Amino acid sequence: MTERPFEYGVDGPKVIVAGVDGSETSLRAGAYAWGLARRGGARLVLVHVAQIASLSTLTPGGATVMREAEEEIVAGLRRELERAAAERGGVEYELVTDQGDPFAVLARVADETRADAVVVGASAQAGHRLIGSVAVRLVRAGRWPVTVVP
């Protein structure tokens, strides 16, 4: 079989990156991305980013508590993915976990995987109206089609 050259936006997305942080909107975004991937035969890359909380390192045991909370979230995401694969199947997927700025990590993973689309949940945090949410930053980057799921 000959390998075809890479092209953006041909016959629908072939790689979809979805940001999942355990929030209700991100889980809806993950479910939406799963459906897109299943219907289009795309590969789904789910990305969970643990934000580094500087205040947690100032309190005794704070970093340990944050790490345990993140491990619990990731374990829950893995269970949801296994359940979705068993119930709905038909999707090649992977879960990528990293630490840092959610926008930077999502952008890096989207670039590395040559994503045709990025799916994220809408932010429910009031402060994002002033400084911009991850979704807004991804849209402004202008490198991929971005779907924001409410």
Order of alpha helices (4+ residues) and beta strands (2+ residues): beta-alpha-beta-alpha-beta-alpha-beta-alpha-alpha-beta
